[in-house]
Amino acid sequence: MQPAPDPFVQADTHDLVLRAEPASVRAALLAVTAVSPVADLSPDLRGTVELVLAEVLNNVAEHAYADSAGHVAVTVALQPGVLWCEVVDEGAPMPGSTLPEGRLPKDDLPEGGFGWHLIRTMTRDLQYRRQRGTNRLTFIIPLQE
């Protein structure tokens, strides 16, 4: 059995560490979308990346670090046909150690009621694991428009 491919081999990558708070999330989104590899994408794909990362990072700030301060590491790597992303934090684990289902509510949408639905709709290979006290969320965003 061959090992999993290293997502960073011959990949255009960008790494960023930020404080898990709303102002830092906004600044991080500007930083990630302004440099390669995200800046090299079409405006529509940059918007998708920004929306997905905004939902993920705001969830980390609001829920994983709800009662404390902390940091989040974001890595994006351009690979053939996809943008590979990883978000790592040391906050509280996901309830039940699993990702929310992301179903849309049938009635009125509450504040934030569709974030995981958007994330699941706009990404592929969404995976979560708790490892050595960290939350690790990985996903890819297809680059075909």
N, C-alpha and C positions, 0 to 999 in steps of 0.2 A: 504494500500500500504506500503510495507516495504522500509526502507531507502536503498540507494545504499550501497554495501559492502565497508567497509573501506579498501583501498588497503594496509594499513600498519599492519593490524592485522595478527599476526603470519607470517610476511613476512621478508625476509632478505633484508634490505634496505641499500642504500648508498646515502648520501646527500652531495652536493658540491656547493659552491658559488665561482664564478670566475669573473674576469674583462672581459668585452666583447671586446676582442682584439685578434688578431691572435696568438700571443705568449702564451697567457693565455689559449686559446682554445686548442692548442696543448698539453700544460701541463695538462689540465683537462682531455683530452682524455686518456692520459697515466695513470693518477690517477684513473679514473673510471674503466678502463680495467684491472688494476693491483690488485684490491681488490674485495672481495665478494660483491654482487653476480655475477658480470660480469666475474671476474677471474675464477670462477668455471665452466663457460660454455665451450663448445667445441671451438676450434680455429675458425671454420667457423662462429659460432654464435657470438663470441667476435668481429670478423671482421664486421659482420652485425651491431652490436650495435655501434661500433666505427664509421662506415661509416654514419649511420643515425644521430648520435649525432654530428659528424663533420659537416654535411650539415646543421642541425638545428642551431647549435651554430655559425657557420660562417655566416648564414643568419641573425641571431640576431646582430652580430657584424657589419656586412656590411650595414644592412638596418634599423633595429630598433634603433640602436645607430649611424646612419650615421654621424650625426652632433654633437655628444656629447659622453661623456664617461658614462659607466654604468656597472652594474653587472647583472649576470644571475645565477639563482639557478637551479640546476639539481638534480632530485631525481630519483633513479631507485629502483624498488622493485620486488623481485622474488615472483611470485605467481604460482599456479599450471599451468604448461604448457605455461606460458608467462612471459616476463619481462615487467613490467609496468613502463612507464617513464613520467615524467613531467618536463617541462622547463618553467621557469617563469622569465620575465624581465619587466622593467619599461620603455622600449623604446617606439618609435612611434608604433601605432597600425598597423595591416595589412591593406593595402588599401581595402576599402570597408568592413572592419571588417570581411573578409572571407579569407580562405586559397587559395593560388594559385591553379589552376586546375592541374598543373603538367603534361601537355601534352608535348610530345616530338615535337620539331620543325620538319617540314617536310624536310627542307633543312639542310644546315650545322648547326651543334650545336654551338651556341655562348658560350663564357666563362660562365660557371655556368648555361647554358640553360637547364640542366636536373636534377638539385638538387631536386626539388619538385616531379618530376617523380620518382626518386629513393626512396625518403622518402615514398611516397604513395605506391610504389611497395613492400617495405620491412616491412611496418608496417600494423597494423590493428587498427580499432577504433580511427583513427586520428581525434582529436577535437581541435578547437581553440575557445577561448573566451577572450574578453576584460572585465576585472573585476576590479573595483576600481583602475584604472590607471595602471593595469598590463596586460601583455599578458600572457596567460596560454595555453600552448600546451601540450596535453596529447596524448599518443599512447601506444600501446603494440607491442611487437615483439614476434611472436610465437617461441617457443623453439623446435619445431619439425624440424628436418633437412630433 
